[in-house]
Amino acid sequence: MYKRAGSPYWYIKVGSGNPKSTGTTDKARARELERFEHERVWRGEKLRDISWLKAVEKYLNNDSRPKKREREFLPWIALRIGKDELVSAVADRDVLDQLRADALADGWSRSTCDRMMATVSAVLRHAGCQVKLPMFRPPQPEPRWLTPEEFERLCAELPLHLELAARFAVLTMLRMRSMLGLTWDRVDVDQKRLWIPGAHMKTKAAIGLPLSTEAIEMLRRCRALAPESRHVFTYEGRPYDDCNTPGFKKAIQRAGVGPLRWHDLRHTGASLAVQAGVPLYEVMALGGWRDFRMVQRYAHLAPDHLASAANRIGEQLRKRA
């Protein structure tokens, strides 16, 4: 720690970094700042602690997903914790509680606060810092799904390219991004199957799916719309990356089946499968769910599949009587 000629402030130089002013003429305060900087550098070198800015860059560059929602939260977060703050400091419970309090003060809903905290958790996790974050976790609503009659009303109102995509979404239970990224080189019409690479799956696990006769028919109609396209799902010969369009929303209103999101078509496929008697573990495999608890949300739609098990309990009692 030293003073420069012509400057009243104390300067410090820590590690291999450039000298910097402490902004104070008080030697005790300058010494305190020097100790803080020494600890910060030590943590970075010995504990491999990194700045929040570097942790964010690492997270954003981790895979090819656009992370659109996360990118909306990150500037707001950076304004409150500072880009040079160390990851270990951000993981402090007081800092995390203050972030959530700031979000509520800005008028955010509890569910939006949880999504913001999930973004913080993801950044910390990619930086090697595992921490339990405070969450509100509002109760999840029941999955929204359409009856066959409602679905047909919706399809009647959709433009052709969205109708084909909607029918295929219900038949395969594919998520929108996985489906819209499908290319013809990953479809085998003769063998009635397709492959989705892990990069296009939310679970990051590649999946192969059998295709029903109805799904094959949807693919043939898609091919007729754009014979030269590499992508399966196209509009006016070009691939598209979103189905939640104004055309989709207007069709929902005309069909009278709202409120509805495109993702609810995945729920519709799963619900119809369970009602048709498909076992839950098969629904899980077909839909690419990683957690069986996600599929159990549909169990109440088909209690009949447990009837034989219930009867066997009664049979055992009668044998003992």
C-alpha positions in Angstrom: 0.0 0.0 0.0 1.4 3.4 -1.0 0.7 6.9 -2.0 1.4 8.4 -5.4 2.9 11.8 -5.9 0.3 14.5 -6.3 -2.6 12.2 -5.0 -4.0 12.3 -1.4 -5.4 8.8 -1.7 -3.8 5.5 -0.8 -3.1 2.9 -3.5 -3.0 -0.8 -3.3 -1.6 -3.6 -5.5 -2.8 -7.1 -4.9 -1.6 -10.2 -6.8 -0.8 -9.7 -10.5 -3.5 -7.0 -11.0 -2.8 -3.4 -11.7 -2.5 -0.9 -8.8 -5.8 0.9 -7.9 -6.8 3.7 -5.8 -8.7 3.0 -2.6 -10.5 6.4 -2.9 -9.7 7.2 0.7 -7.1 9.2 2.6 -7.7 7.2 5.8 -4.9 4.7 6.1 -7.0 2.4 8.3 -9.8 2.2 5.8 -7.3 1.7 3.0 -5.8 -1.2 4.9 -9.2 -2.7 5.4 -9.8 -2.6 1.7 -6.4 -4.1 1.1 -7.3 -7.1 3.3 -10.6 -7.5 1.5 -8.8 -7.5 -1.9 -6.2 -10.0 -0.7 -9.0 -12.4 0.5 -10.9 -12.0 -2.8 -7.8 -12.9 -4.8 -6.9 -15.8 -2.5 -10.4 -17.2 -2.9 -10.2 -16.9 -6.6 -6.8 -18.7 -6.8 -7.1 -21.2 -4.0 -10.8 -22.0 -3.9 -11.3 -21.4 -7.6 -14.0 -18.8 -6.8 -15.0 -16.7 -9.8 -16.8 -13.5 -10.4 -20.5 -13.5 -11.0 -19.9 -12.1 -14.5 -17.6 -15.1 -15.4 -20.1 -17.5 -13.9 -22.9 -16.0 -16.1 -20.7 -16.3 -19.2 -20.0 -19.9 -18.4 -23.7 -20.6 -17.9 -24.8 -18.9 -21.1 -22.2 -20.7 -23.2 -22.8 -24.1 -21.6 -25.2 -25.3 -24.4 -27.0 -24.2 -27.5 -30.4 -23.4 -25.8 -31.3 -19.7 -26.3 -32.1 -19.2 -22.5 -34.5 -16.4 -23.5 -36.2 -16.1 -20.1 -32.9 -16.3 -18.2 -31.4 -13.6 -20.3 -34.3 -11.3 -19.2 -33.5 -11.9 -15.5 -29.7 -11.7 -15.6 -29.4 -7.9 -16.2 -31.8 -7.2 -13.3 -29.8 -9.5 -11.1 -26.5 -8.0 -12.1 -27.7 -4.5 -11.1 -28.3 -5.7 -7.6 -25.3 -7.9 -6.9 -22.6 -6.4 -9.1 -20.8 -8.2 -11.9 -17.6 -8.4 -10.0 -19.1 -10.0 -6.9 -17.7 -13.4 -6.2 -20.0 -16.5 -6.7 -19.4 -17.5 -3.0 -20.7 -14.1 -1.9 -23.8 -14.4 -4.1 -24.5 -17.8 -2.6 -24.8 -16.2 0.9 -28.3 -16.7 2.3 -28.7 -13.0 3.1 -27.9 -12.0 -0.5 -30.4 -14.5 -1.8 -33.1 -13.4 0.5 -32.5 -9.7 -0.4 -32.8 -10.6 -4.2 -36.2 -12.1 -3.6 -37.2 -9.2 -1.4 -36.2 -6.8 -4.2 -38.2 -8.8 -6.8 -41.3 -8.6 -4.6 -40.7 -4.9 -4.1 -40.7 -4.4 -7.9 -44.1 -6.0 -8.1 -43.1 -9.4 -9.3 -45.4 -12.4 -8.6 -44.2 -15.2 -6.4 -44.0 -17.5 -9.4 -41.8 -15.0 -11.3 -39.6 -14.6 -8.2 -39.1 -18.4 -8.2 -38.2 -18.4 -11.9 -35.6 -15.6 -11.2 -34.2 -17.6 -8.3 -34.0 -20.7 -10.5 -31.8 -18.7 -12.9 -29.5 -17.7 -10.0 -29.4 -21.4 -9.0 -28.5 -22.5 -12.5 -25.6 -20.0 -12.7 -24.3 -21.0 -9.3 -24.5 -24.7 -10.2 -22.5 -24.2 -13.4 -19.9 -22.4 -11.4 -19.6 -25.5 -9.1 -21.6 -23.9 -6.2 -24.5 -26.0 -4.9 -26.8 -24.1 -2.6 -30.4 -24.4 -1.4 -32.3 -21.3 -2.6 -35.3 -19.8 -0.9 -38.4 -20.5 -3.0 -42.1 -19.7 -2.7 -43.1 -22.8 -4.8 -46.8 -21.9 -5.4 -48.9 -25.0 -5.9 -48.9 -26.3 -9.5 -52.2 -26.3 -11.3 -53.6 -29.5 -12.8 -52.4 -30.1 -16.4 -54.6 -28.5 -19.0 -55.7 -30.9 -21.7 -58.4 -31.1 -24.4 -61.1 -33.6 -25.0 -61.1 -35.2 -28.4 -64.1 -33.0 -29.3 -62.3 -29.8 -28.2 -59.2 -30.8 -30.0 -61.1 -31.3 -33.3 -62.7 -27.9 -32.9 -59.3 -26.3 -32.4 -57.9 -28.1 -35.5 -60.8 -26.9 -37.6 -59.8 -23.3 -36.8 -56.0 -23.7 -37.3 -54.1 -22.8 -40.5 -52.9 -26.0 -42.2 -49.3 -25.8 -41.1 -50.3 -25.5 -37.4 -53.0 -28.1 -37.7 -50.5 -30.7 -38.9 -48.1 -29.6 -36.1 -50.9 -29.8 -33.5 -52.0 -33.3 -34.5 -48.4 -34.5 -34.5 -47.8 -32.9 -31.1 -50.7 -34.8 -29.6 -49.8 -38.1 -31.3 -46.1 -38.0 -30.2 -46.3 -35.9 -27.0 -43.1 -34.1 -28.2 -42.3 -30.7 -26.8 -42.6 -27.8 -29.2 -38.8 -27.1 -29.6 -38.0 -30.8 -30.1 -40.7 -31.1 -32.7 -39.9 -28.0 -34.7 -36.2 -28.9 -34.8 -37.0 -32.2 -36.5 -35.4 -32.8 -39.9 -36.1 -35.5 -42.5 -32.8 -37.2 -42.0 -34.0 -38.2 -38.5 -37.3 -39.7 -39.8 -37.7 -43.2 -41.1 -41.2 -43.4 -42.7 -40.8 -47.0 -43.8 -39.9 -48.2 -40.3 -42.3 -45.8 -38.7 -39.9 -44.1 -36.2 -37.9 -41.0 -35.6 -34.9 -39.8 -33.5 -34.5 -36.6 -31.5 -30.9 -35.8 -30.5 -30.1 -34.9 -26.9 -29.3 -31.3 -27.9 -33.0 -30.8 -28.9 -34.4 -32.4 -25.7 -35.1 -30.7 -22.5 -33.7 -33.7 -20.6 -30.5 -33.6 -22.8 -31.1 -37.3 -23.5 -31.6 -38.5 -27.1 -34.8 -40.3 -27.7 -36.2 -42.6 -30.4 -40.0 -42.8 -30.9 -42.3 -45.2 -32.8 -44.7 -43.5 -35.1 -48.4 -44.4 -35.4 -50.2 -44.6 -38.7 -51.8 -41.2 -38.0 -48.4 -39.6 -37.2 -47.0 -41.0 -40.5 -49.9 -39.4 -42.3 -49.2 -36.0 -40.8 -45.5 -36.4 -41.9 -46.6 -37.1 -45.5 -48.8 -34.1 -45.5 -45.9 -32.0 -44.2 -43.7 -33.3 -46.9 -46.2 -32.3 -49.5 -46.2 -28.7 -48.2 -42.5 -28.3 -48.7 -40.9 -31.1 -50.7 -37.5 -29.5 -50.8 -37.2 -28.5 -47.2 -34.7 -30.1 -44.9 -37.1 -29.4 -41.9 -40.3 -31.3 -41.4 -42.4 -28.4 -40.1 -42.5 -25.4 -42.4 -44.6 -22.4 -43.2 -44.5 -21.1 -46.8 -41.5 -23.4 -47.4 -39.4 -22.1 -44.5 -39.0 -23.6 -41.0 -40.4 -21.8 -38.0 -39.4 -21.8 -34.4 -42.6 -21.0 -32.4 -46.2 -22.3 -32.5 -47.7 -19.9 -29.9 -48.4 -17.4 -32.7 -51.3 -14.9 -33.1 -52.8 -17.4 -35.5 -52.8 -20.1 -32.8 -54.2 -17.7 -30.2 -57.0 -16.5 -32.5 -57.9 -20.2 -33.4 -58.2 -20.9 -29.6 -60.7 -18.0 -29.3 -62.8 -19.1 -32.3 -62.8 -22.7 -31.1 -63.8 -21.6 -27.5 -61.2 -23.9 -25.9 -59.1 -21.3 -24.0 -57.1 -20.7 -21.9 -54.6 -22.9 -23.8 -50.8 -23.0 -24.5 -49.1 -25.0 -27.2 -47.5 -27.1 -24.4 -51.0 -28.2 -23.3 -51.1 -30.3 -26.5 -48.4 -32.5 -24.9 -50.6 -32.8 -21.8 -53.5 -33.7 -24.1 -51.5 -36.5 -25.7 -50.5 -37.9 -22.4 -54.1 -37.6 -21.0 -55.6 -39.4 -24.0 -53.0 -42.2 -23.8 -53.7 -42.8 -20.1 -57.5 -42.8 -20.7 -56.9 -45.4 -23.5 -55.3 -47.7 -21.0 -51.6 -47.1 -21.8 -49.6 -47.8 -18.6 -47.9 -44.8 -17.0 -44.4 -46.2 -17.4 -45.0 -46.4 -21.2 -46.4 -42.9 -21.3 -43.3 -41.8 -19.5 -41.1 -43.5 -22.1 -43.0 -42.2 -25.1 -43.1 -38.6 -23.8 -39.5 -38.5 -22.7 -40.3 -37.7 -19.1 -37.3 -38.2 -16.8 -39.3 -38.0 -13.5 -42.1 -40.5 -12.9 -43.8 -37.9 -10.7 -44.5 -35.8 -13.7 -46.5 -38.7 -15.3 -48.4 -39.5 -12.1 -50.3 -36.3 -12.6 -52.4 -38.2 -15.2 -53.0 -41.3 -13.1 -56.4 -40.1 -11.9 -57.7 -40.1 -15.4 -57.7 -43.9 -15.6 -58.3 -45.5 -12.2 -59.6 -48.6 -14.0 -56.0 -49.9 -14.5 -55.8 -50.5 -10.8 -59.1 -52.4 -10.6 -57.5 -55.8 -11.1 -55.0 -55.1 -8.4 -57.8 -54.1 -6.0 -59.7 -57.3 -6.9 -56.6 -59.4 -6.1 -56.6 -58.0 -2.5 -60.2 -59.1 -2.1 -59.4 -62.6 -3.5 -56.6 -63.1 -1.0 -59.0 -62.2 1.9 -61.6 -64.6 0.6 -59.0 -67.4 0.4 -58.1 -66.8 4.0 -61.7 -66.7 5.2 
